């Protein structure tokens, strides 16, 4: 592993010895480089197919292949590298014997690999696991299936990397990551999230930060691209319940408060339950389309700045419904 004091160092994160290792942070702080050189070092020692590099779809894979080796070649002067048919090969310079070290797989195509075996693979690297676009249909299931295909009953170590896009994502939900900007490491039983440093003083001097200084906290600090604190209210009285909503299989309640509506944690009640997507149906719930009274009421409150949310997660999910 190549270590540079001006970029991310994963040594401490690895000392926790967790199965799933998440790294989030600003762009270009060395997250990918640190993980890449770690798994390449391991593969060069084994001279076997040691790691799988995962992107969401085949188009992402094609783009990654074009530039994957660009930033590491100079640090391995004793080796030659090449990529052919989605497989990364290496050989010692001035020798003829190439050996596999890594492989690219598109998560969207995980079913194609179910009959294959990967007996020497120890590491899976999933880049850009948080997206500002759409996740794949049944993405979590695909990810679980891919991990099962690759590792079977063997030990595994997963690296998941992303820029700071949003804390509201399917992987934080599934792995029960409770993000805290004040913590460098958020540790659960089998997972760790490394809130990587921004090296702000260095980043602020880059031309990108100078040109787009209105977004400087995203490029150099701790801000998330999508998330902000507007219309989030952390303390509110859970009374004057109007109705309840089921979104992404999570029950929420709407509370009336001096002309505003607060969407917050669910409080058990006998009032109507509503849902906006067919996948969120629960017994006795009422479906709301965009012309329904409930939808129009929430949309009107949103336009007037009178709709508030108890968390970033709730806000993002409601805004997705009301867009």
C-alpha positions in Angstrom: 0.0 0.0 0.0 1.4 3.4 -1.0 1.1 6.0 1.8 1.2 9.7 1.3 0.7 12.1 4.2 -1.4 14.4 2.0 -3.9 11.6 1.1 -6.1 9.1 2.8 -4.3 6.4 4.9 -6.4 3.3 5.6 -4.0 1.6 8.0 -6.1 2.5 11.1 -9.3 1.5 9.5 -7.9 -1.9 8.6 -6.8 -2.4 12.3 -10.5 -2.7 13.2 -10.6 -5.8 11.0 -14.2 -5.5 9.9 -15.8 -7.4 7.0 -17.3 -4.3 5.4 -15.2 -1.1 5.2 -16.9 2.1 3.9 -14.9 5.2 3.0 -16.7 8.5 2.2 -15.2 11.9 1.7 -14.4 14.7 -0.6 -13.3 14.1 -4.2 -9.6 13.5 -4.9 -8.5 12.9 -1.3 -7.0 9.5 -2.2 -9.7 7.1 -1.1 -9.6 5.0 -4.3 -5.8 5.2 -4.5 -5.3 3.9 -1.0 -7.6 0.9 -1.5 -6.4 0.2 -5.0 -2.7 0.0 -4.0 -3.6 -2.1 -0.9 -5.4 -4.8 -3.0 -2.8 -4.6 -5.8 0.0 -5.2 -3.3 -1.8 -8.3 -2.0 -2.4 -9.6 -5.5 1.2 -9.1 -6.6 2.3 -11.2 -3.6 -0.2 -14.0 -4.3 0.2 -13.9 -8.1 -3.5 -14.9 -8.3 -6.8 -13.2 -9.0 -7.2 -11.5 -5.6 -9.7 -8.8 -5.9 -12.9 -7.9 -7.7 -13.6 -4.3 -8.7 -17.4 -3.6 -8.8 -19.3 -0.7 -10.5 -23.0 -0.4 -10.8 -23.4 -1.1 -14.6 -21.4 -2.1 -17.6 -21.0 1.5 -18.8 -19.4 2.5 -15.5 -17.1 -0.5 -15.8 -16.0 0.5 -19.3 -15.1 4.0 -18.1 -13.3 2.7 -15.1 -11.2 0.3 -17.2 -9.9 3.2 -19.3 -8.3 5.0 -16.4 -7.8 2.4 -13.7 -4.1 1.9 -14.1 -3.2 5.5 -14.8 -2.4 6.6 -11.3 -0.5 3.6 -10.0 1.9 2.5 -12.7 4.7 4.8 -11.6 4.6 3.3 -8.1 5.3 -0.2 -9.4 8.4 0.2 -11.5 9.2 -3.6 -11.4 5.9 -4.6 -13.0 4.0 -4.3 -16.2 0.2 -4.2 -16.2 -2.5 -4.6 -18.7 -6.3 -5.1 -18.8 -7.9 -7.5 -21.2 -11.6 -8.7 -21.3 -12.3 -7.1 -17.9 -9.3 -8.8 -16.2 -6.3 -7.0 -14.8 -3.0 -8.8 -15.5 0.5 -8.1 -14.2 4.0 -9.5 -14.8 7.5 -8.8 -13.6 9.3 -6.6 -16.1 11.5 -8.5 -18.6 9.6 -11.7 -18.0 7.0 -13.4 -20.2 4.5 -14.8 -17.7 1.4 -12.7 -17.1 -0.8 -13.5 -14.1 -4.3 -12.4 -13.1 -4.6 -10.0 -10.2 -8.1 -8.4 -10.4 -11.3 -8.4 -12.4 -14.0 -5.9 -13.2 -17.7 -6.8 -12.7 -20.9 -4.8 -13.3 -23.3 -5.3 -10.4 -26.2 -5.2 -12.9 -24.8 -8.4 -14.5 -24.2 -10.4 -11.3 -26.3 -13.3 -12.4 -23.8 -14.1 -15.2 -21.2 -15.0 -12.7 -23.2 -17.4 -10.5 -21.8 -20.5 -12.0 -18.2 -19.3 -11.8 -15.8 -19.8 -8.9 -13.3 -17.3 -7.5 -11.2 -19.4 -5.1 -8.4 -16.9 -4.6 -10.4 -13.7 -4.3 -10.1 -12.1 -0.9 -11.3 -8.5 -1.6 -14.3 -6.8 -3.2 -14.0 -3.1 -4.0 -17.3 -1.3 -4.8 -16.7 2.2 -6.1 -19.3 5.0 -6.0 -21.7 2.9 -4.0 -23.8 6.0 -3.2 -25.4 7.6 -6.2 -27.2 10.8 -6.9 -29.0 8.9 -9.7 -31.1 5.8 -9.4 -30.1 2.5 -7.8 -30.6 -0.7 -9.7 -33.8 -2.6 -9.3 -33.3 -5.0 -6.3 -29.7 -3.6 -6.0 -29.2 -4.8 -2.4 -30.2 -8.3 -3.4 -27.8 -8.2 -6.4 -25.0 -7.1 -4.1 -25.7 -9.9 -1.6 -25.8 -12.4 -4.4 -22.6 -11.2 -5.9 -20.8 -11.4 -2.5 -22.2 -14.9 -2.1 -21.0 -16.0 -5.5 -17.5 -14.6 -5.0 -16.8 -15.7 -1.5 -19.1 -18.6 -0.9 -18.1 -19.8 2.6 -14.7 -18.1 2.7 -13.6 -15.0 4.7 -14.1 -11.8 2.8 -13.2 -8.1 3.1 -15.3 -5.5 1.3 -14.4 -1.9 0.5 -17.1 0.5 -0.4 -16.1 4.0 -1.6 -18.1 7.1 -2.3 -17.9 10.9 -2.4 -20.2 12.7 0.0 -23.5 12.5 -2.0 -26.2 11.9 0.7 -26.6 10.1 4.0 -29.9 8.9 2.7 -29.0 5.7 0.8 -29.8 2.1 0.7 -26.5 0.9 2.1 -26.5 3.1 5.2 -30.0 1.9 5.8 -29.1 -1.8 5.4 -25.9 -1.7 7.4 -27.5 0.5 10.1 -25.0 3.3 9.7 -25.9 6.3 11.8 -23.8 9.0 10.3 -22.2 11.5 12.6 -20.1 14.2 11.0 -18.1 14.6 14.3 -16.8 11.0 14.3 -13.9 9.9 12.1 -14.9 6.2 12.5 -18.4 4.8 12.9 -18.0 1.2 14.0 -20.7 -1.5 14.1 -20.3 -5.3 14.6 -19.3 -6.1 11.1 -18.9 -2.7 9.4 -16.9 0.4 9.8 -17.4 3.8 8.1 -14.3 5.9 7.7 -15.2 9.6 7.4 -12.0 10.4 5.5 -10.2 13.7 5.9 -10.6 16.5 3.4 -7.1 18.0 3.6 -8.9 21.3 3.3 -5.9 23.5 3.2 -4.5 21.7 0.2 -7.9 21.3 -1.5 -8.7 25.0 -1.2 -5.6 25.8 -3.3 -6.8 23.7 -6.3 -8.2 25.4 -9.4 -11.5 23.5 -9.0 -12.1 25.0 -5.6 -11.1 28.5 -6.7 -13.4 28.3 -9.8 -16.5 26.8 -8.0 -16.1 28.6 -4.7 -19.9 28.6 -4.1 -19.6 24.9 -3.6 -16.3 25.0 -1.8 -17.6 23.0 1.2 -18.5 20.1 -1.1 -15.1 20.1 -2.8 -13.0 20.8 0.3 -15.1 20.2 3.5 -17.6 18.1 5.2 -20.8 19.0 3.2 -22.8 16.4 1.3 -23.7 17.3 -2.3 -27.5 16.7 -2.0 -28.0 17.2 1.8 -28.6 20.5 3.6 -30.3 21.6 6.8 -33.1 23.6 5.2 -36.5 22.6 6.6 -35.1 20.1 9.0 -36.4 20.4 12.5 -34.8 18.2 15.1 -37.1 19.0 18.1 -40.9 18.9 17.8 -43.9 17.8 19.7 -45.4 14.5 18.6 -49.0 15.6 19.0 -51.7 16.9 16.7 -51.3 13.9 14.4 -53.0 14.4 11.0 -52.3 11.1 9.3 -49.5 8.6 8.7 -47.5 7.8 5.6 -45.7 4.6 4.5 -42.6 5.4 2.4 -40.1 2.7 1.4 -41.7 0.5 4.0 -41.1 3.0 6.8 -44.1 4.4 8.6 -44.0 8.2 9.3 -46.5 10.5 10.9 -47.6 14.0 9.9 -48.0 16.5 12.7 -49.8 19.9 12.6 -48.0 22.8 14.2 -49.1 26.4 13.9 -49.8 26.3 10.2 -46.9 24.0 9.3 -46.7 20.3 8.8 -43.9 18.2 10.2 -43.2 14.8 8.8 -41.5 12.8 11.6 -41.3 9.6 13.5 -44.3 7.4 13.5 -46.7 7.6 16.4 -49.2 4.8 16.7 -52.7 6.1 15.9 -56.1 5.2 14.5 -56.1 7.8 11.7 -55.7 7.1 8.0 -52.5 5.6 6.6 -51.5 6.7 3.1 -48.9 5.5 0.5 -47.7 7.0 -2.8 -46.0 4.0 -4.4 -47.7 0.6 -5.0 -44.6 -1.1 -3.4 -45.5 0.6 -0.2 -48.9 -0.8 0.2 -49.9 -2.0 3.7 -53.2 -3.3 5.0 -56.0 -0.7 5.0 -53.7 2.1 3.6 -55.1 4.5 1.1 -53.3 5.2 -2.2 -52.5 8.8 -3.1 -51.8 9.9 -6.6 -50.6 13.4 -7.5 -54.2 14.7 -7.7 -55.2 13.5 -4.3 -56.0 15.8 -1.5 -53.1 14.6 0.7 -50.5 14.9 -2.1 -51.7 18.4 -3.0 -51.8 19.5 0.6 -48.2 18.4 1.2 -47.1 20.0 -2.1 -48.8 23.3 -1.3 -47.1 23.4 2.2 -43.8 22.6 0.5 -44.2 25.5 -2.0 -45.0 27.9 0.9 -42.1 26.8 3.0 -44.4 25.3 5.6 -43.4 21.6 5.3 -40.7 20.4 7.7 -38.9 17.1 8.2 -37.5 15.4 11.3 -34.3 14.2 9.5 -32.3 14.3 6.3 -33.5 10.8 5.4 -37.1 11.7 5.8 -36.6 15.0 3.9 -34.9 13.3 0.9 -37.6 10.6 0.7 -40.5 13.1 0.9 -38.9 15.4 -1.7 -38.5 12.4 -4.0 -42.2 11.8 -3.7 -43.2 15.4 -4.1 -40.9 16.4 -7.0 
